[in-house]
């Protein structure tokens, strides 16, 4: 078991049961800078997150999250084959909101009563 802190992962699936959501499956992409200045995904780490006193129903598929907790590898068997899952007992998890600015409303044409776009009526009697 090791302590882990992940700054950016994506929710692949919210795990639900009879009592509601009890965890999430995540993928953490790993990228490398390419020759064009962009980034290429070179791999992913898949984890199952569980934890007490966390409202897992607040997350949806494709949400970006950050979390910290204790990570362990769990062995399971299916149809005679052994599989290894990474399980994280989460102490804290937060949704990461997009840093992109929200789309603005379309520009409106100014009206004649708009004081910000109406030219001022200044005379030669400026007090300063």
Buried (B, 14 or more C-beta within 10 A) or exposed (E): EEEBEBEEBBBBBBEEEEEEBBBBBBEBEEEEEEEEEEEEEEEEEEBBBBBEEBEBEEBEEEBBBBBBBBBEEEEEEEEEEEEEEBBBBBBEBEEEEEEEEEEEEEEEEEEEEEEEEEEEEEEEEEEE
